[in-house]
């Protein structure tokens, strides 16, 4: 009986941990910061053929899509994620991966 209770408790804890991990993966503050388009250092045009973008940690990029724009400062802790998680709703019509390389000025990579 004690073994069954322990097994149930262990399974419940594992389940809660996996839910927490999933929730953390979608937190925008772990990915980057949405910013004004005027603060962008460079621009990347996105279209239906764009599958990924390469950016550098600390960089602020404006993304132009069919006459709409949004900007992101890549200051999160994730090295790769779906750009859709930071784009305004309805701007991107397909998944685009963002790959964030370390910056030479990024103290995390020292």
N, C-alpha and C positions, 0 to 999 in steps of 0.2 A: 504494500500500500504506500509506504514511504517513497519507494522508487517511482511509482506512478505520479505522485504529487511532485517529486523533484523533476521528473521528465516534463511534466506539464509546465512547471515554472520555468524551466530552461527554455522550452519551446516558445513560451510567451515572451521571454526576454530577448531571444533571438529575433522574433517577429517585430518587436518594438525597435530593436536596433536597426533592422533593415528599413523600416518605415522612416526612421530618423535620418538614415544615410540617404535615402531617396529625396527626402525633403531638403536636405542640405545641398544636394546636387543641383537643385533648381533655384537656390537663393541667388538673386542677382548680385548681392554684395560680394559673393565669392567669385564672380565672373568679371565684373567691371562696373563702371558707373555711367549711366546715361547722362550726357551733358548737352549743352547747347551746340547747335551746328556751327556757330560762329567761333567756338573755341577749338575747332579741329585744326590739326597740323597738316593733314593730308586728306585726300578724298579717294574713295574707291567706288567705281560704278559697278553695280550688281545687276545681273540680268538672269534670264531663265537658265542659262548655261553655267552660271556660277555655282560651284559646289563647295568651295572653301575659300578662305582668305587667310593670308599670313600677316600678322602684326607683331609688334614688339611690346613687351611689358612697359607700361608707362606712357605709351603712345596714345594720342587722341585722334580718332579717325572719323570722318564723315562718310556715311554710306548713302549713295544716291540710287534710288530705285524708282523707275517710271514716274519721274517728276516729284517724288517724295524724298525727303532726306531725314536721317537721324544720325546722331553721333554718340560715340562710346569712348570713354577713357579706359584703357585696358590696365587696370590696377588691381585686379582680383588675384586669387591664388590658383586658379585652374589654368592649366596649360593648353587645354582644348575643350571646347564646348560648342553647343549649337548657338549661333548668333541670334537665332529666332528667340532665345530666352531673354534677350535684351532689346530686341526690336519692338517698336510700337505695334500693337495688334493690327493685323491686316496688311502690313507693309510687305512682308516676305510671303511669297506663295509656295515656297519649297524650303527644305532644310539646307542651311548653309553652315558649315563648320568653321569656327574661328580657331586658328592655331597661334598661340601666343609664345613667341620665343623670348628668352631672357634678354634684358637690356644690359649693355656693358656698364651702365650706371646703376643697375639693380643690385642692391646690397644682398638680396636673397641668393644671388648666384655666385657670390664671392666665397 
